[in-house]
Amino acid sequence: MTGGDPGADVDYILPLRWDDDYELNDLTAYLLWLSQHARVIVVDGSPPKLYERHHAVWDPWVTHLPPDTSRGLNGKVVGVQTGLRHGSAERVIIADDDVRYDEESLHRVVKELQAADLVGPQNVFDPMPWHASWDTARSLLNRACFGDYPGTFAIRRSTYDRMGGYSSEVLFENLELMRTVRANGGTVRRPLDIFVARRPPTARRFFAQRVRQAYDDCAQPWRLAMFLPVLPAAVSGVRGQRLVLVALISSIALAERGRRRAGGAAVFPARTSLLAPVWVLERSVCSWLALGQRVFLGGVSYAGTRVRVPAHSHRRLVSTAATNRSLVATGRPETAQVGAIAERLEGRSAAPAQSDGRATRVDDTTVETNDGELSTQDQRAVRVGRDHSRVGVTRVHRLIHRHHRGVPSSVQD
């Protein structure tokens, strides 16, 4: 790794819950390579048969364990909390199962922790089928304004310990993590020029996620205020349609600005900017559906239950952080975990992390109206490489060899 391998002091935590093993070979090849650069901790909440299979394949070179608890609405956060309890390194990378670092991006995101408490790089779909190109328009619009919300972060363990973790009772866990770090006086950086590959979902899963992702905007009302008027204006008459047309054309220019920021044109195809109007129309429709679920159903469907709170407001998290510090100062640090305090303040018990069909209680937590953060200055681009191709488990050593040589693999199962 350029500038020295950070693996001696890096924990890589991957929370996982699969209902099938469609992506097992691809993830196995990646984890084998990754284990050469960091201590890999996979917290696996998959059903027993899948868990046992994963353990048999990964156990020799990956720390593979189940979640410590089933309490918490968001299973990903529960997995992160478990992984951090079983790790020891100061520098920690948290990543979804579809994230694929290479040596350059791994080194750079860890290095950023020298100047920040939490670092969120830029994800890029690789490969990029049509529905991933559609969703990339969202990333470009986010890049043009502030920064995107990736499926991976790097965090200092000392920062995590100081803030007492973050709540597992929310839907938009990435925003919750960012706000919790800031509420505890930490620094969050989202460098736009560190590109980390991400495997796209299937088209079926992509469509299934539309309303749920729109629900995240309930934590950022200024975003809802932008998208909700688009649909009514489009059906209100000629004048409204003209305004919508101008807005949609403007979205292309804005997305193109995001594509060109910080060397993004090297990794984002030009077609992704042209799809910005499609994404804006989709988000307007789904925002109304998400708002309807919040008002009439008490929250959005997620993992077999309903979640009302997308993310706690910055103001509430600041208050929680103050309570946390007070408990530590009075010699009661064992009660200073953020999620526990939030549950106590809200007068409710925790809900199950996995899909079990039980309903949750309604939470009328207020949301923050402004969460924008300017990115760091534009820097040089890092190209995304196809370093982690699909391979069979019995041929992973060939992939590692090719990975070190920078040669993509196309081994057939």
Buried (B, 14 or more C-beta within 10 A) or exposed (E): BEEEBBBEBBBBBBBBBBEEBEBBBBBBBBBBBBBBBBBBBBBBBBEEEBBEBBBEBBEEBBBBBBBBEBBBBBBBBBBBBBBBEBBEBBBBBBBBBBBBBBBBBBBBBBBBBEEBBBBBBBBBBBEBEEBBBBBBBBBBBBBBBBBBBBBBBBBBBEBBEBBBBBBBBBBBBBBBBBBBBBBBEBEBBBBBBBBBBBBBBEEEEBEEEBBBBBBBBBBBBEBBEBBBBBBEBBEEEEEBEEBBEEBBEEBBEBBBBBBBBBBBBBBBEEEBBBBBBBBBBBBBBBBBBBBEBBEEEBBBBBBEBBBBBBBBBBBBBBBBBEBBBEBBEEEEEEBBBBBBBBBEEBEBEBBBBBBEEEEBEEBEBEBBEEBEEEBBEBBEBBEBBBBBBBBBBEBBEBBBEBBEEEBEBEBEE
